[in-house]
Amino acid sequence: MNKSNVMSVDVEDYYQVSAFAKSVATNEWEQHESRVVDNTLRLLDLFAEKKVKATFFVLGWVAERESQLVKEIYRQGHEIASHGYSHQLIYNQSPEVFKEETIKSKQLLEDLIGEEVLGYRAASYSITKRNLWALDILAEAGFIYDSSIFPIRHDRYGIADAKTTPHKLTTPNGAELVEFPLTTRRIGNLNIPVAGGGYFRLYPYFLTRHFLKAVNKKQNEQFVFYLHPWEVDPGQPRIKASWFSKFRHYNNLGKCELRLSNLMDDFNFTTMKTVLTELNLLQ
């Protein structure tokens, strides 16, 4: 039997990404054309066509302004989870600010769907060794699982020696939290990131498929895949930024939707809640 893997979407708009943080201040977000609703609906249509249910990690700032979008995602049978409120890197926030935003965004989503929100994912996977205190705040806020830790070396995120499979962890203050780390393929002494997003657009599709098949079969693991609504929108307005930031954001946008369609033909996907339940990690 083929494994069920996680399909996840980080619901944020194109101008809110960390790569453009130096170009677009948070207090300037309202000045930009919003495309998150149309792009998310585009993904919902594709998921419906492929009969795939996904976990949508919704940014609180978006949910506050686009409440009908959150309700529509939920109405179509997908899982709603939290992507925080303001898409700030957590290690640049104080614990007090992070706690306030975390509780605010969770309550906002729960009020919209009338159901407990179990899962959380940090902006740009910004839970690292320097701010593991964030895990205690997630547990205190009532989250059951987290998907913020990327077991790689990276300039913005990552815990290179973190466990690579879904597991229960103990937070610094002794609470329990389920962690579903972002997927890597182990080659020699390196963890190669293969979980989606910019990596999905960077690698040729055959290479992504090869890596993910190896995760399922050779590593005998379920993987988590992620992308953003703006990644199926090659016509989005261009932001002035460094060449590297623009490369990270705009590379192969025109190829992403077709690749995503192929991915759902090649692998089985469902929500993170479902996979963690199958793994007996959720009670």
FENNOR-V678961 format. One record per pair of residues at least 6 apart in sequence whose ideal C-beta (glycine too) atoms are under 8 Angstrom apart, sorted by sequence separation. I is the first residue (numbers start at 0). J is the second residue. If there is no record, write none. Layout:
i = [I/I]
j = [J/J]
//
This chain:
i = [46/62/73/83/109/151/162/169/170/184/185/192/214/215/229/275/46/61/62/72/109/126/149/150/152/168/183/184/215/238/15/23/89/92/108/126/137/149/150/151/167/168/183/199/202/214/237/240/14/149/150/167/168/183/184/193/198/272/69/148/150/167/168/182/183/238/42/105/134/150/166/167/181/182/183/211/57/121/149/150/165/166/182/237/15/87/148/150/165/181/211/14/105/133/165/193/57/85/165/12/39/84/162/164/14/55/83/84/163/193/235/83/101/119/162/193/12/84/126/161/163/191/233/81/84/163/232/233/12/13/83/126/193/231/12/55/57/59/82/125/126/163/230/12/54/55/57/59/81/84/119/124/11/52/53/54/55/56/57/58/59/60/81/118/121/124/231/10/52/53/54/55/56/57/58/59/60/117/118/119/120/124/199/230/231/35/52/54/56/58/59/60/115/116/117/118/119/120/121/184/58/81/117/118/119/120/163/184/199/40/43/47/58/80/118/119/194/231/10/36/39/43/46/79/127/182/184/193/194/195/196/226/35/125/127/128/148/150/151/184/194/195/196/200/8/33/40/46/124/125/127/145/149/150/159/194/195/196/199/28/33/36/43/79/89/123/124/126/138/144/145/146/148/149/151/182/35/39/79/89/123/124/137/143/144/145/146/148/150/185/226/8/43/88/91/134/142/143/144/145/146/149/184/196/79/81/87/88/90/101/105/135/139/144/146/80/83/86/89/97/101/105/134/135/138/79/80/81/82/83/86/88/89/90/105/134/135/138/73/80/81/82/83/94/98/102/138/182/224/69/73/78/80/81/82/83/90/94/97/101/131/132/135/137/151/153/6/78/80/82/90/131/134/150/151/182/59/70/73/89/98/151/182/62/69/70/94/98/134/181/182/15/69/149/180/59/63/89/179/181/224/6/8/10/15/59/62/66/149/6/7/8/10/58/62/6/7/8/9/10/11/6/7/8/10/59/223/5/7/9/12/59/62/201/11/197/200/201/204/10/57/197/200/207/215/200/197/208/221/200/204/208/200/207/211/164/165/199/124/163/204/208/221/10/200/204/199/25/199/81/10/25/56/56/199/54/56/88/20/17/16/11/15/17/10/9/11/146/56/179/179/179/177/177/177/17/120/17/165/165/9/7/165/167/166/165/146/144/144/144/144/17/143/7/118/118/117/117/5/42/45/41/39/42/38/41/38/41/80/78/35/38/77/78/34/35/38/78/34/37/78/34/34/32/31/4/4/16/45/49/51/2/16/1/45/49/23/41/45/49/53/5/7/9/11/12/13/22/52/53/54/4/5/7/8/9/10/11/12/22/46/51/52/53/54/2/3/4/5/6/7/8/9/10/11/22/45/51/52/54/2/4/5/8/13/19/21/4/8/21/19/52/13/14/18/22/13/21/14/13/19/18/18/19/18/16/13/6/4/6/4/5/6/3/4/5/6/7/1/2/3/4/5/1/3/5/5/3/4/3/3]
j = [52/68/79/89/115/157/168/175/176/190/191/198/220/221/235/281/53/68/69/79/116/133/156/157/159/175/190/191/222/245/23/31/97/100/116/134/145/157/158/159/175/176/191/207/210/222/245/248/23/158/159/176/177/192/193/202/207/281/79/158/160/177/178/192/193/248/53/116/145/161/177/178/192/193/194/222/69/133/161/162/177/178/194/249/28/100/161/163/178/194/224/28/119/147/179/207/72/100/180/28/55/100/178/180/31/72/100/101/180/210/252/101/119/137/180/211/31/103/145/180/182/210/252/101/104/183/252/253/33/34/104/147/214/252/34/77/79/81/104/147/148/185/252/35/77/78/80/82/104/107/142/147/35/76/77/78/79/80/81/82/83/84/105/142/145/148/255/35/77/78/79/80/81/82/83/84/85/142/143/144/145/149/224/255/256/61/78/80/82/84/85/86/141/142/143/144/145/146/147/210/85/108/144/145/146/147/190/211/226/68/71/75/86/108/146/147/222/259/39/65/68/72/75/108/156/211/213/222/223/224/225/255/65/155/157/158/178/180/181/214/224/225/226/230/39/64/71/77/155/156/158/176/180/181/190/225/226/227/230/60/65/68/75/111/121/155/156/158/170/176/177/178/180/181/183/214/68/72/112/122/156/157/170/176/177/178/179/181/183/218/259/42/77/122/125/168/176/177/178/179/180/183/218/230/114/116/122/123/125/136/140/170/174/179/181/116/119/122/125/133/137/141/170/171/174/116/117/118/119/120/123/125/126/127/142/171/172/175/111/118/119/120/121/132/136/140/176/220/262/108/112/117/119/120/121/122/129/133/136/140/170/171/174/176/190/192/46/118/120/122/130/171/174/190/191/222/100/111/114/130/139/192/223/104/111/112/136/140/176/223/224/58/112/192/223/103/107/133/223/225/268/51/53/55/60/104/107/111/194/52/53/54/56/104/108/53/54/55/56/57/58/54/55/56/58/107/271/54/56/58/61/108/111/250/61/247/250/251/254/61/108/248/251/258/266/252/250/261/274/254/258/262/255/262/266/220/221/255/181/220/261/265/278/68/258/262/258/85/259/142/72/87/118/119/262/118/120/155/88/86/86/82/86/88/82/82/86/223/146/271/274/275/275/280/281/122/225/123/274/275/120/120/278/280/280/280/271/271/275/280/281/155/281/146/271/272/272/281/179/228/231/228/228/231/228/231/229/232/271/270/228/231/270/271/228/229/232/272/229/232/273/232/235/236/236/211/215/227/256/260/263/215/229/215/259/263/238/256/260/264/268/221/223/225/227/228/229/238/268/269/270/221/222/224/225/226/227/228/229/239/263/268/269/270/271/220/221/222/223/224/225/226/227/228/229/240/263/269/270/272/221/223/224/227/232/238/240/224/228/241/240/273/235/236/240/244/236/244/238/238/244/244/247/248/248/248/248/263/266/268/267/268/269/267/268/269/270/271/266/267/268/269/270/267/269/271/274/273/274/274/277]
//
